Amino acid sequence: MKTTIAQVGRYVNEQVTIGAWIANKRSSGKIAFLQLRDGTGFIQGVVVKAEVPEDVFALAKSITQESSLYVTGTVREDERSPSGYELSVEQIELIHQATDYPITPKQHGTEFLMDHRHLWLRSKRQHAIMKIRSQIIRSTYDFFSERGFTKLDSPILTGSSPEGTSELFHTKYFDEDAYLSQSGQLYAEAGAMALGRVFTFGPTFRAEKSKTRRHLIEFWMIEPEMAFVEHEESLEIQEQYVAHLAKAVLDHCQLELKQLGRDVTKLEAIKAPFPRITYDEALDLLKEKGFDDILWGDDFGSPHETAIAEHFDKPVFITRYPRSLKPFYMQPAPERDDVVLCADLIAPEGYGEIIGGSERIHDYDLLKQELEKHNLPLDAYGWYLDLRKYGSVPHSGFGLGLERTVAWLSGTEHVRETIPFPRLLNRLYP
């Protein structure tokens, strides 16, 4: 029976064949231990000299790291194994013998591993992170589909920007200027006016020269937009979504979390509702913590967000930021026009902002005024203004950064490990 490592539990005490690679191996006299991987998981294959033909044992002893093979054996339950199973090997068919595999079990520097990212992905740690990433993506589709959202695909090449063009990658689109997308939001707003509730999911780009552990040049965003939804209702959807993701990772990625050494009690605490504080309250809190130099109107950096997050055991919303700090499309608060109906969701444990969202301006004249105030060309945003001209309604949306969320839920320190091939300030290879 040909199967995968993930499915061996179905075949206890039965003979199976698995296509696999040698992740590692060791031998002890008359027994060889093969650490096998096939992409679905890892399992130990035990080759006992007295139980296999001589050529099979010789091959087990000589086979090299990352060589590929078909291995046939009997599935055994094993409480010591992380997966609960091991394979008593009876036959090995070599497919390809690898030589001089560069990533050995010894310690390697980060730059070396990044230069070999195409191979580093094969390690147990990277395998676990990618599996958690995949689960978050799958659970995202489940969450929004169950709530009547329609998936919308926004363009990557755009002629305008939701937040100005200073941090965008410029290119020529035949005879016109174009930019790599910074966000799918504006197009998602058009989709919401047609389909009610939509979400986009795709790559976004920021030409921001940042080297922090939270930043990538190319990253993926999940961006819902919702017609007839005001700010408070949007916050409720956001916290339900994040709680849903945490539960999904707990439910489906226990092996991966264990491999990463993640403290799952931190994830078990992530249940809606989340605490909420205003920007003004956050500023007071920071001053209590000794950040005396921060003034009203200053943006919060990583140290500020971390200090705020330390007060809570789960994510916290910071709401009503100064209007001067936020993009042109955010709805001013009804009680004071110097702040906007927005919120950043700050993850605990120092992972920073994972969601930014707001109620959008739905008044045509006010939006036009904001575009002019930000020196944005009205002709480029004519279609966006049209959304307020023909049946405008209150609407809200938000964007969740996938890589930061993967880093937080998996307990990974740097976002470069949360995307298959990271694009960093000084890295475009591989």
N, C-alpha and C positions, 0 to 999 in steps of 0.2 A: 504494500500500500504506500503510494507516494503521498507525502503530506508536508506540512510546515512545522517549525518549532512551536509556533503559537497554538497549533492544533494537536500536539502529541498527547494531551490529556484525554483525548477520545480513544486512544489506542493503548492503554496500559496493558502490559504483558503481551502485546502483539508486535509483530515485526513491521517496521516501516522503513521507507527510504526518504532521505531528505537531501536536497541540494543545498550545499553550505560552503562557507569559507572557514579557514582556520584563524580564529581570532588570537589564539595563544595555545601553547601546549607545554606539558611537562611530562616526564617519565620517571618512574621509580622501579628500576630493575625490570621486573617482568610485567609491569602495567604501564600503559601510556594513557595520559589524560588529555583529551582534545577539547579545547573550548571552541564550540561551533557557533556560528551565527548565520542566519539566512535572511536577515532583513525584518522578519517578524518577531525575532527574539534571539535569546542565547540559551544554549544547553551544553552540558558536559557529556562528551562521549568517552566511555571507558573501554579500552582495548586490553584484554587480558591475553598474554602470550599463549597460555595453555589452551585457550578456547578458540583461537583463530588460526588459519593457515599461516605458515612462516612468512610468506611474502606480504601478507596483510599487516602483520606486526612490524616487519621491517619498514614498510611504507609509513605506518603510524609514527615510527621513531624518526624517520627522515623528512617527513613532510614539513614544509616551511610556513611561516606566518603569512596569511592571506592567500595561500593556495586554495584553489577551488576543487570540490569533489562531490561525488554522490556517496553518502554514507548510509549503510543499511544496518539496522540493529533492532533490538527489542526495547520498548519503552518500559522503564521501571519508575515506580514512585520513590522519591527521595526527599525526606523532610529537610535535609541540610541544603538542598538546592533552592535558590530564590524562586524558581518557577515551580518547584515541587516535583520535578522529574529529572531523570538522566537517561542516557541511551547506552545500553550494552552493545557495543559495536561488534558486528560479525563480518562485514565486508566493506571495503573502501574502493571506490573507482576514482582515480585521479583525473581531473579535467584539465587543470593547468597548474604547473608548479611555479609559484612566485619566487623571485630572487631579490635579495637586498631590499626588502620592504623598509622604507625610510622611518616609519613611526614604530619604534620598538617599545617594549614595556618600560623602559627607563623614562626619566623626566625629560621633557622637551620645553624650550622656551615658547612663549606665546607667538612671537613672530614666525618661528619655524613652523608651528602648528597652523598658523594662518596661511603661510605659503603653501602648505599641504592640506588646505581645507577640504579638497576633493577626496582625500584619504582619511582625514581626521573624523569626518562624518561617520566612519565605520566603528568608532569606539563606543563602548557601552554608555558613556556619559552623553555623548552627542546623540546617540540613538534614542536615549530616554528623553532628551530635550525635544527632539523632532517629533517624537510620538505625542508628547504633551501639546506641542504646537498644533499637530494634526487634530487632536481631540478638541482643542479650543475652537478651531475652524469648523469642525463638524457640529459642535454644540451651538455655535453662532447661527448656522443655518437652521438648526432645529428650533432655537429660541424664536427667531423672527418669523419663520414659516408658521409656527404654531400660533402666532399672534396676528396673522393676516398681512404680514409685510410682503412686498414684492421685491425680488432682487433686481437691481438696476445697474447697468454697466455704464460708468461715466468715462469720458475720453481721457487719455493720458496726455495727448497734445492739446493744448488750449491756447486761446488768444488773450485770455484775461486771467486774473488771479483773485482768490477770495481775500488775500491779505497783502496785496501789493506785490511788486515783482523784484524786490531787492534781494530775496533769497531764493530765486528761481533759476533753473537752468535754461538759458536762452538757446534757441535754435532757429534756423530759417525754415519756414514752411513754404517752399517755392519762393514767391516774392514777398511773403509776409513774415512778420515776427511771430514766433510761437514760443511756448514754454512747456517744460515737463510739469505735469500736474502736481500741485502742492496739496490738493484736496479735491475730493469728488463732490463736495458739499453743494456748490451752486447748482450743479446739474441735478443733484438729488432733490433739491428744492423744486426744480421743474417737474421731476418725476412725482413728487408728493402732490403737486397740484393736478396731476393727471391720474394718479393711482392711489392717492390717500396716504398710505404708509409704505415707504420704500427703504431699502438699505443698499449701499454700495460697498464693495469689498475689492480693493485693488492696491497696486503699488503707488506710492507718493514719493515726492522728491523734494529735498531741501538743500540748497547750496549754502548751508550754514557751516562755517569753519569751526566746528566744535569737536572736541576730543573726549568728552565725558563718557562714562560708562552707560549713559542713558541715550546716547545719540547715534543715529545712523544717517547716512546720506540718502539711502533708498530704504523705505520701510513700508509696511502694509497697514492700511487703515480700514476699520469697519465704521461706516458713517450712515446711520439712520436719519431720515427726515420724515416728519409726521404732520400732516395737515390737521387743523382743528385741535392741536395739542399745545397747551400753554406750558410755561416754565415748570411749575410744580409737578404736573403730570409727567413731564419729560424726566425729571429727577427720579421719580418712582420707577419708570421704565429702566433707567440706567442702573439703579441699584438691584433691581430684579435680574437684569442681564448679567451683571458681574457676579451676583450670588449664584446664578445658574451655571456660569463658567466654573466657579470654584467647586461646586458640587459635582459637576461632570468630571473634572480632573480627579477629585477624590474617588468617585465611583468607578472610573475606568482606567486610572493610571497608577494604581497602588505599587506595582512592580517598578515603574519608572521613578516614582517619588522616593521609594526605598533606595533605588540605585543612586539617586542624587543626594540622599541624606536629608531630604526635606522634612522639616518639623510639621507634620500634618495637623497638629493642634492649632497652628496658626491659620490654616485653611478652614478648619472646622468652625472657626469663629466668624467666618465671613457670611453673615446672614443679614438680609434686609430687615428693618430700615437701617441706613447709615447715618451717623451724626452729621449735622450741618452747622457751619459757622459762616458768618459774613466776613468779607475782607476786613472790615473795621474791627471785628472781634478777633480775627487772626492777627491783625497788627498789634492789638493790645496784648495778646498772648505772647507774641514774639518779644515785645518790650519787657514783659515779665521774665522772659528767659534770657534777657541780657542783650538782645539785638537793638541797642539804643540808637544806632545810626540809621535805621530804616524809617522812611518818611511816608506819609500818605501820598499815594500816587506812584510809589516805587513797586516794581514787579518783584515777586518772590523767586529766589533762586533755590538751588538744591538744598543748601543748609537750612533755609527757612522752611521749606516743605517738609524736610525730615523732622525738624523740631516740632512742627505742628502735628505731624503724624504720630509722634511718640506719645501724644496724649490719648490716643485711641487704639483699641485692639483690632480695629477693622477700618476699611477705607472711610475717608471723611470728605464731604463736600465743602469747598470754599466758594461762597456765592457772592454776587453783587460786587464785582471788581469795578474799579474806576473806569469810566468810559474811555479815558485817554489810553488805557493799556490794551484795549480790545479792538478787534476789527470793526469795520464800518457797518456791518450788517446786523449787529446785536441790538435788541430792543431796549431802550432806556427804561429804567424802573419807574413805575407810576408815581411813587412817593418822592423821588428825587432824580433829577435828570443828569446828575454827575456820575451815576453808577448804572450798570446794565444788568438785565436779567440773564445772568450767565452762571456757570459753575465749573470749577475744575475738581475732578475727583482724584484725591491724593491717596496712593496706596501706602499701607504701613510698611515697616521694616526698611525705610529709606529708599523705596523704589520710585517715589515721585509721582508726578501726574500721569495717569493712564487714560483719563477722559477729559476732553474739553467740550463744553456744549453751551447752548443758549436758546432763548426764544429769539426768533428772527424778526427784524423790522418788517411789518406787513403794510405800512402806509407808504403810498407812492411818493408823496412829496417829501416825507422825512428821509426815505432812502435816497432819493435824488440829492437832497441837501447833504447827506453824509458822503456820497460819492464825490460831490464837488469839494467838500471840506478836505477830503483825503487826496485831492488832485488826481482822481481816477477818471479816465476818459469815458464820457457818457456813451460814445458810439460803441465801445467795446462791451459795455454792460447794458446795451439797449434791450437785449433779450431777457436779461435778469430783471430789469425794470418792468418789462411786460407782465411778469408774474404778479406784479402789484396793480397792474392796470386792468386785468381781465379776471375778475372774481377772486380778489385777494382775500385771504383768511389768516387768522393767527396760526402760526406754525413754529415748530421747534425741532432741533436736531442736535446731534453730538457725534464726536469721533473718538473711537477707542484705538489706541496704538497697539497693534498686535504684539510686536516684539517686547515692549515694556511689560505687557500683561503676561506673556510667556515667562519672562525673566522673574517677575514677582511670584507667579503661582508655582513655578518650578524651583524657586530659590537660587536662580542663576545670577551671579554678580554682574556680568557685563552682557549687554544686548548683542554683542558680536556673535555669541554662541546660540542665539535664539532664532536666527535666520540661516537658511542653508549656505548662502554665499554672501556674506556681509559686504556692503559698500561703505567704507570708512573714508575719512579725510585723505589719507595717503594710501588707500588700498583699492585697486580695481582688478586685482588678480588674486585667485583664479576666477 
